[in-house]
Amino acid sequence: QKEVEQNSGPLSVPEGAIASLNCTYSDRVSQSFFWYRQYSGKSPELIMSIYSNGDKEDGRFTAQLNKASQYVSLLIRDSQPSDSATYLCAVKTGGTSYGKLTFGQGTILTVHP
Amino acid sequence: DAEITQSPRHKITETGRQVTLACHQTWNHNNMFWYRQDLGHGLRLIHYSYGVHDTNKGEVSDGYSVSRSNTEDLPLTLESAASSQTSVYFCASSERLQGGLADTQYFGPGTRLTVL
């Protein structure tokens, strides 16, 4: 089992819909979780970080963390064509390696007009 | 504004040559990381450093080396380039947090390396 797994894409949603991106992780002691967005040919950029169970909202984006079930999700409301990108889930796994992240393979999202 | 830069942005080299990719950050971050990104594999960690003179191997470190002589720079060296090392390379940096938490990693623009 991979340490961090994302739902296999690609994911296609119509403009204005809710896009739901999911990520599961295997290390129960993981404490830090991140969602990055990567446009084609560009570097990853942070959308959201989440450290505690529950929801965290930032504009049209909501990150949800459930440590008991070991999953983290990202909801994008009112999806726009400009949201079309690859979304990467990243998790801090392990105990003492306080900076190291493990990335999922990414989910390609396409928002069509 | 603080930033993280990589050079060169594109590089073509031949098998067997030594290649060094530069990474420079002005965030004054303690942590620095090198990743490679290939289709179907996502981001894979090559080497990382938690401070000056500290270096650690990641999951795909064979054939690569790094050294950290100051806070700002973490150059990545391919000792003898191989075609399997054709990839896009990203450098990232982050601050150190307490309590076992990880801070956001900020990425450089990437270097596209082709080994012929």
Contacts between the chains, C-beta under 8 A, distances in Angstrom:
chain1	res1	chain2	res2	distance
A	31	B	100	5.6
A	31	B	101	5.7
A	31	B	102	7.5
A	32	B	101	5.1
A	32	B	102	3.9
A	32	B	103	7.9
A	34	B	104	6.6
A	34	B	105	7.7
A	42	B	109	7.7
A	42	B	110	7.8
A	43	B	90	5.9
A	43	B	107	4.1
A	43	B	108	6.3
A	43	B	109	5.5
A	43	B	110	5.3
A	44	B	43	7.4
A	44	B	90	7.4
A	44	B	107	5.1
A	45	B	107	7.2
A	46	B	104	5.2
A	46	B	105	7.9
A	46	B	106	7.6
A	49	B	104	5.7
A	51	B	101	6.3
A	88	B	42	6.9
A	88	B	43	6.9
A	90	B	105	7.6
A	92	B	101	7.2
A	92	B	102	3.7
A	95	B	100	6.9
A	96	B	100	7.7
A	98	B	50	7.9
A	98	B	96	6.5
A	98	B	97	6.7
A	98	B	100	5.9
A	98	B	101	7.1
A	98	B	102	6.2
A	99	B	30	7.8
A	99	B	31	3.8
A	99	B	33	7.5
A	99	B	48	7.1
A	99	B	50	6.2
A	99	B	94	5.5
A	99	B	96	6.4
A	99	B	102	5.6
A	99	B	103	7.2
A	99	B	105	7.8
A	100	B	33	7.5
A	100	B	45	6.9
A	100	B	48	6.1
A	100	B	58	7.9
A	100	B	102	7.3
A	101	B	102	6.1
A	101	B	105	6.2
A	102	B	45	7.8
A	103	B	35	7.9
A	103	B	42	5.1
A	103	B	43	4.2
A	103	B	44	7.9
A	104	B	42	6.2
A	105	B	40	7.2
A	105	B	41	6.9
A	105	B	42	4.0
A	106	B	42	5.4
